[in-house]
Amino acid sequence: MHVKRGLDMQNTSISRIALCFTLAAFLIAAVSSLALGSETAEVTVRESGDNYFVLDFTAPSPTFGWREHNGSMFDTVKVAGCESIAEPGKPDVPFVGFLLAIPGKCRPYARCESIQDESYFDLRIAPCLQPVEVDAGHTTVIEPRFVLDERQYATDSYYPDSPVKAEFFGVFRGQPLIRVMVFPVRFNPVSGDLRVLRRATIKVFFDLAPGRSDGRLAGVLCSETGPSQRMVNAVKSCVANPQDVRPLLVQGEPAPGLTATKLSGASDRYKIAVSEDGIYRLTGADLAGAGIDLSAIDVSHLSLKNLGQEVPIMLEDGGDGSFDDADYILFWGEAPDSEFTNDNIYWLSFDDSGAYRMQESDAHPTGTAQVATSFVETLHIEQDNVYWQNIPNGEGEDHYFYSKVTAPDTEVFPLDLYNLSPQPFDATFVAEFRGRTDVDEVDPDHHTQIILNDQVIDDRTWNGQIKFVQSVTGPQSMLAAGRNELKINYPGDLTLLDQVYLNYVQVTYLATFVATEGVLTFSPQETGRTEFRIGGFPSDDILVFDVTNPLAVRYLGNTSVEADGDGYLVSFEDDSSPNKRYLVLDNSVVKTGLSLTLDVPSSLRSPDNRADYIIISHADLIEAAQGIAQHHAAKGEAVLVADVEDIYDEFNFGVKSPDAIRDFLKYAYENFSPPPPTDVLLVGDANMDYKNRIGHEVDFVPTHVHNDPDPNRIGETPGDNWFVCVDGSDILPDMNIGRICARRASDVDDALAKIEAYDNGQASGDWLHRVLFVADNEGVSVSLNQMLSTGFLPEDYSATQINYNDYGSSESANQEIMSSINEGCLLLNYTGHGNVNRWAKGMFDSGDVGQLENGDKMPFVIMLTCLNGFFPMWDSTACLGDVFARVAGKGAIASWAPTSVDTASNHQILARTFFEAVFYDFNCYLGAATTVAKVRGYAQAGYISYFDEIVKTFTLFGDPGLALAVPTAPSSPRLIVWTDRDTYYAGQTVNVDVMLENTGGESMQVDAYLALYFNGALLYYPSFGLDPSPIRVDLPPFLKLRLRATSLMVPSPAPAGNYTFFAALTEPGDMSNFIGGISQAQFEVR
């Protein structure tokens, strides 16, 4: 689909150009509809109003084919320039999607007027196929599966129900956008009728409600020049009406350079990491060991906080008001309720006048209260030993399990129970499973048994990939005092393959009040005043706490302690209820050994910060990351380097979380001195296994993980795009983001050396005019690469095609790939199947990268495949995208690869929009080019819930602020004019288009001249508004703007003869010095 963008009116002089294209001899009051005969579907923005657009749409005739499924024949229909609507099971009809910039958020609507269409009959249009992930050995592939929506195909109406629709799309860098969807083909599956829209006038309305937000910025906030201007260009590249994108210019910016991220003079705070529930002791000796001057501590101001709230502490200072080595505080600490970390962070400070102390209650037994003799205890056995990524309907589900079992098998769990109550009680035994296999021909297909002390106490069968909780109750007398043995048995007698994940086993029983290893935690059964007597302690120094509310923990004092056999027994009394929880422990088992880390406060929340470029890294890498910061600062950019720990401290109370990174970037976008940051670079490797349960230890800068809702795909999916979706609730990236997956400081040094070599001019030579296209053995892959090379590569570039089927073996194809990379190429585009660290058929893998000898001839590698960008592997496997970019002194300058799986059709859209962004819209910076490709592709894709995974998961491995070394000539503007036909007759429409270009990176000022000649004589009719005087035009860098200047009908009778439009640019005030030559558009009127 070709969107003819409206003229980008940077100033009033450019807007005057359109006024010069009035065809004097043909001028009439009304503008006719567009003529038929276009070779591809086209949309032109004819008019923009305060709350409407008028669009012209044309499409060529459709082409028909056929598809066979199980002996049934279906028709296929395509329209050049259109994508498939791609809604699985629904009729596969063409679709055109594009974006319009609007003043504010709204609910738009659209309608067609002046429709001209064609009808076809007795057709049976094939349904859209369902993409399904298939594990093909060493390669993950997406295979199309036939599905037919029976309900849709039984509906006697056209699908889609309207030829045009409009919807609010999102806010992109402060610019609200709507998406217009044109359906040139609509099909009635009952009657077999097909309607084809050939041309139409489309009106789009967007009434803005009073007080409705205009987007946070109500325009693209930017500076006159620099990185933020690149984002303005990016937004304009994505819409059909760039003239309506409103850059809000900011003056008087702070000088660029490196921004410090630390403050001095702030009160000292110390971080304490807690990973288990319990009472903790922090002594004066601990504080002194952390470098704290004990004599300077005012104990009345000593306080502790967690997640921003005061935590009660018990202070033991000997009553002298000072804090000595032997003095201590006690507090209740809890493991974090977090999927991202095992460490909860507590903050110790010494300047809080409202220090919160633990309340003490008198718990001395009175002898009049009821006496509790037992409580309900639960023994829960759960470990995160194995990971299942694509659990069906896995959103919010636990993906880590105790074990993965292939039947037949048996698992054994020893249970040591020494405090069983003799009272009658029904014990409960629970095992939670997840079915891994689902055998269609067998129902049920899973068989599990719970066995206690060699007796089967429950036997169940169940079916499919469901969560299955197997629970059985029985008399507690089945349990023996001491060692018991619980078994989970998988007979494997229902099907040839029965696989199950076990999550946990659990036993609930009635226990007596006996401590184990000096501690007992329990919830009582009784309500009201109750006395508790608990034995089994090794000493008479016993502490009792009510830990029901972590923020209001009570110390129960004045308890009664007495000898009890070889140990001691404590008695206490309290107002009891089943929702209370008590902790009773020997003083010797209070948790100790806490480490204190002095926090150096950061200034990340300061609104005085100013940044074009933000680097987020880890303490182990941050010194090396400063080198990248200095490189960008030297180019005049304001750079801020943030330690990820400071981000946790400032935006999540010190607790590790990817959400804190996003919150920081959103804060920077909204609160830093404008304009907002343009580029974000994450420096450090990541791990989907945030807590290091499986064993890959590196998670320097965590990524975000979402669950792909499509049950046929990979489930939990990582991606960095989420971090920069900070303006609105959409998935559009409002800043450009990249990552260097460094595991050591030397990785960062290597990356910097490559960036400097590429950015400082060493990237030069003929190889920059070469593009390498590699395809696997699939025809669709070859076709996609050929489409890119012939349709989207400028003429002065050469394309090399390496197709697997052209070589006799994987080795031969690999040698050709290696040789071509070593010779050098600007871009390397791979299309085909792939997996984490390889391309299909053994053509190329991560091990080959180290054997390259391309030196400084480093391409930008685009991987239109599956999983080549899956960088946060839980088993430490490095993905191919990362290896290409991270290898020292060769390989790729950067790469762009997905962390998920997707279809060739979506990859085609993404590749096309990327090539357009780079070669035709001059978005040469890697961050801007990849961002534009995502946003434009998202608008053009048919079934939007699929392409959103492309937006979320395609990852840039490298510097988003690096400019691709696209060779461009010095700034050379030109003005081009043409008409859509060579010959016209009375009553036909003459469509006049113009193109204004500036191919260089500098602004220019020129004079524009336009004139119309009839049979060799200049036409000049002042009454018709044709002004041959020059127009002064300011051209911004990398400008390429095309518009339909006007569409006029040839009157009858028409003055027959030859007509020529002349268009030219000159130096200001110098008509003798033409720039870029003279453009002519000749046509004949008969």
HELIX and SHEET records of a PDB file:
HELIX    1   1 THR A   12  LEU A   19  1                                   8    
HELIX    2   2 ALA A   24  PHE A   26  5                                   3    
HELIX    3   3 GLU A  150  TYR A  153  1                                   4    
HELIX    4   4 PRO A  227  SER A  237  1                                  11    
HELIX    5   5 PRO A  242  ASP A  244  5                                   3    
HELIX    6   6 GLY A  284  GLY A  289  1                                   6    
HELIX    7   7 LEU A  294  ALA A  296  5                                   3    
HELIX    8   8 VAL A  299  HIS A  301  5                                   3    
HELIX    9   9 GLN A  476  MET A  478  5                                   3    
HELIX   10  10 ASN A  587  VAL A  589  5                                   3    
HELIX   11  11 ILE A  622  ALA A  633  1                                  12    
HELIX   12  12 VAL A  644  ASN A  652  1                                   9    
HELIX   13  13 PRO A  658  ASN A  671  1                                  14    
HELIX   14  14 ASN A  721  VAL A  724  5                                   4    
HELIX   15  15 ALA A  745  ALA A  757  1                                  13    
HELIX   16  16 TYR A  758  GLN A  762  3                                   5    
HELIX   17  17 ASP A  766  HIS A  769  5                                   4    
HELIX   18  18 GLY A  779  GLY A  791  1                                  13    
HELIX   19  19 TYR A  804  ASP A  806  5                                   3    
HELIX   20  20 SER A  810  GLU A  823  1                                  14    
HELIX   21  21 ALA A  840  GLY A  842  5                                   3    
HELIX   22  22 SER A  846  VAL A  849  1                                   4    
HELIX   23  23 LEU A  880  ARG A  886  1                                   7    
HELIX   24  24 ALA A  904  PHE A  919  1                                  16    
HELIX   25  25 LEU A  926  GLN A  940  1                                  15    
HELIX   26  26 ILE A  944  THR A  953  1                                  10    
HELIX   27  27 PRO A 1022  PHE A 1024  5                                   3    
SHEET    1   A 5 HIS A   2  LYS A   4  0                                        
SHEET    2   A 5 GLU A  42  SER A  48  1                                        
SHEET    3   A 5 TYR A  52  THR A  58 -1                                        
SHEET    4   A 5 ASP A 193  PHE A 205 -1                                        
SHEET    5   A 5 TYR A 109  TYR A 120 -1                                        
SHEET    1   B 5 HIS A   2  LYS A   4  0                                        
SHEET    2   B 5 GLU A  42  SER A  48  1                                        
SHEET    3   B 5 TYR A  52  THR A  58 -1                                        
SHEET    4   B 5 ASP A 193  PHE A 205 -1                                        
SHEET    5   B 5 VAL A 185  ASN A 188 -1                                        
SHEET    1   C 2 THR A  63  HIS A  69  0                                        
SHEET    2   C 2 SER A  72  LYS A  78 -1                                        
SHEET    1   D 4 GLU A  83  SER A  84  0                                        
SHEET    2   D 4 PRO A  94  ALA A 101 -1                                        
SHEET    3   D 4 GLN A 175  VAL A 182 -1                                        
SHEET    4   D 4 VAL A 164  PHE A 172 -1                                        
SHEET    1   E 2 GLN A 130  ALA A 136  0                                        
SHEET    2   E 2 THR A 139  ARG A 145 -1                                        
SHEET    1   F 2 VAL A 220  SER A 223  0                                        
SHEET    2   F 2 PRO A 247  VAL A 250  1                                        
SHEET    1   G 5 LEU A 258  THR A 259  0                                        
SHEET    2   G 5 VAL A 639  ASP A 643  1                                        
SHEET    3   G 5 TYR A 613  SER A 617  1                                        
SHEET    4   G 5 ASP A 679  VAL A 683  1                                        
SHEET    5   G 5 ASN A 736  ILE A 740  1                                        
SHEET    1   H 5 GLN A 309  GLU A 310  0                                        
SHEET    2   H 5 SER A 303  ASN A 306 -1                                        
SHEET    3   H 5 ASN A 344  SER A 349 -1                                        
SHEET    4   H 5 ARG A 269  VAL A 274 -1                                        
SHEET    5   H 5 LEU A 596  ASP A 599 -1                                        
SHEET    1   I 3 GLY A 278  THR A 283  0                                        
SHEET    2   I 3 TYR A 328  GLY A 333 -1                                        
SHEET    3   I 3 ILE A 313  GLU A 316 -1                                        
SHEET    1   J 5 GLN A 359  ASP A 362  0                                        
SHEET    2   J 5 ARG A 554  GLY A 557  1                                        
SHEET    3   J 5 ILE A 542  ASP A 546 -1                                        
SHEET    4   J 5 TYR A 582  ASP A 586 -1                                        
SHEET    5   J 5 VAL A 519  PHE A 522 -1                                        
SHEET    1   K 4 GLN A 370  VAL A 371  0                                        
SHEET    2   K 4 GLY A 528  PHE A 537  1                                        
SHEET    3   K 4 GLY A 567  SER A 576 -1                                        
SHEET    4   K 4 SER A 560  ASP A 564 -1                                        
SHEET    1   L 3 PHE A 375  GLU A 382  0                                        
SHEET    2   L 3 GLN A 499  ALA A 511 -1                                        
SHEET    3   L 3 SER A 403  THR A 406 -1                                        
SHEET    1   M 4 PHE A 375  GLU A 382  0                                        
SHEET    2   M 4 GLN A 499  ALA A 511 -1                                        
SHEET    3   M 4 ASP A 426  GLY A 435 -1                                        
SHEET    4   M 4 LYS A 467  PRO A 475 -1                                        
SHEET    1   N 2 VAL A 386  TYR A 387  0                                        
SHEET    2   N 2 TYR A 400  PHE A 401 -1                                        
SHEET    1   O 4 ASP A 409  LEU A 417  0                                        
SHEET    2   O 4 GLY A 482  TYR A 490 -1                                        
SHEET    3   O 4 HIS A 446  LEU A 452 -1                                        
SHEET    4   O 4 GLN A 455  TRP A 462 -1                                        
SHEET    1   P 2 HIS A 704  ASN A 707  0                                        
SHEET    2   P 2 GLU A 716  GLY A 719 -1                                        
SHEET    1   Q 6 SER A 798  ASN A 803  0                                        
SHEET    2   Q 6 ARG A 770  ALA A 775  1                                        
SHEET    3   Q 6 LEU A 827  THR A 831  1                                        
SHEET    4   Q 6 PHE A 860  LEU A 864  1                                        
SHEET    5   Q 6 ALA A 894  PRO A 898  1                                        
SHEET    6   Q 6 PHE A 954  PHE A 957 -1                                        
SHEET    1   R 2 GLY A 834  ASN A 835  0                                        
SHEET    2   R 2 ARG A 838  TRP A 839 -1                                        
SHEET    1   S 3 PRO A 973  THR A 979  0                                        
SHEET    2   S 3 THR A 989  ASN A 998 -1                                        
SHEET    3   S 3 LEU A1039  MET A1049 -1                                        
SHEET    1   T 5 THR A 983  TYR A 984  0                                        
SHEET    2   T 5 ASP A1070  VAL A1085  1                                        
SHEET    3   T 5 GLY A1057  GLU A1067 -1                                        
SHEET    4   T 5 MET A1004  PHE A1014 -1                                        
SHEET    5   T 5 ALA A1017  LEU A1018 -1                                        
SHEET    1   U 5 THR A 983  TYR A 984  0                                        
SHEET    2   U 5 ASP A1070  VAL A1085  1                                        
SHEET    3   U 5 GLY A1057  GLU A1067 -1                                        
SHEET    4   U 5 MET A1004  PHE A1014 -1                                        
SHEET    5   U 5 ILE A1031  LEU A1035 -1                                        
END                                                                             
